[in-house]
Amino acid sequence: MTTVTPNTGKPPLAPPPPAAPGFSLADIYYTLFRHWRLIAICAVLSLVSGGAAYFILKPKYVSTAKLLIRFVLDKRPITPNASDSQLTSPDSRGENLMNSEVEILGSADLAVQVATLMGPEKILAKAGGGTNLYAAAGLILRGTTIEIPRKSNVILVRMSHPDPEMAQPILRNLLDAYISKHIEIHRNSGVMD
């Protein structure tokens, strides 16, 4: 018995293409063994660079403090004969006042004062050693990060140091020196002019 298909003008349907071969375990082994040198080189480089980073890069320990700047009592008279003081508070922007406080806090003379107080040999012990006062002050300045969050009257101070026992005492002494310098600048009339 023969079947006759009507002639519709369309070509006969082609058989579906064969299914794509899957990715088998043999293919994975083939790829791994084909590129074993590249894999071994990458593994050795990773181990060497990780070991070098562990021994060469010293961790930095960080201590953080926040300073709230509410107001500044400015006793410097406008005229030499005036004796009244002016109370200045940070306005809604307060950029000039906050920037001047950041400059006081990040000044080199404060770092030298802290290095003198604590001793440069203690500050430089885990950072290469030495007794140079100015090298210790430079380490303090490099480790100090001062930030002012937007629209804020808070100063965020971070001290990083390679010795975990020194980060917090250095920051504490820096803030004490800052408060003394702040009072000296803003309250002693004519001394700092």
JOJO-V461159 format. One record per residue. N is the residue number from 0. PHI is phi in whole degrees, -180 to 180 (none if undefined). Layout:
BEGIN
n->{N;N}
phi->{PHI;PHI}
END
This chain:
BEGIN
n->{0;1;2;3;4;5;6;7;8;9;10;11;12;13;14;15;16;17;18;19;20;21;22;23;24;25;26;27;28;29;30;31;32;33;34;35;36;37;38;39;40;41;42;43;44;45;46;47;48;49;50;51;52;53;54;55;56;57;58;59;60;61;62;63;64;65;66;67;68;69;70;71;72;73;74;75;76;77;78;79;80;81;82;83;84;85;86;87;88;89;90;91;92;93;94;95;96;97;98;99;100;101;102;103;104;105;106;107;108;109;110;111;112;113;114;115;116;117;118;119;120;121;122;123;124;125;126;127;128;129;130;131;132;133;134;135;136;137;138;139;140;141;142;143;144;145;146;147;148;149;150;151;152;153;154;155;156;157;158;159;160;161;162;163;164;165;166;167;168;169;170;171;172;173;174;175;176;177;178;179;180;181;182;183;184;185;186;187;188;189;190;191;192}
phi->{none;-112;-107;-111;-97;-68;-84;-101;89;-101;-70;-66;-67;-81;-67;-64;-67;-67;-65;-67;-68;-77;-91;-98;-63;-64;-66;-65;-60;-61;-67;-63;-74;-73;-112;-65;-66;-63;-65;-66;-64;-64;-66;-66;-62;-65;-65;-66;-68;-65;-66;-65;-65;-66;-88;-90;-79;-88;-70;-104;-100;-122;-120;-124;-140;-121;-113;-96;-103;-88;-154;-128;-91;-101;-97;-76;-72;-72;-107;-61;-94;-76;-121;-90;-102;-119;-92;-114;-116;-64;-75;-59;-98;54;-66;-63;-64;-67;-67;-67;-69;-66;-65;-64;-67;-98;-78;-70;-68;-67;-65;-66;-62;-67;-64;-67;-66;-88;94;-66;-67;-72;-70;-92;-57;-95;-117;109;80;124;-129;-75;-62;-76;-68;-66;-65;-65;-65;-64;-65;-68;-84;-92;-120;-121;-132;-120;-62;-61;53;-137;-112;-115;-108;-99;-119;-122;-119;-112;-154;-71;-101;-66;-83;-107;-61;-70;-63;-64;-64;-61;-67;-65;-69;-63;-65;-63;-63;-63;-67;-61;-65;-62;-72;-90;-111;-90;-74;80;-70;-94;-74}
END
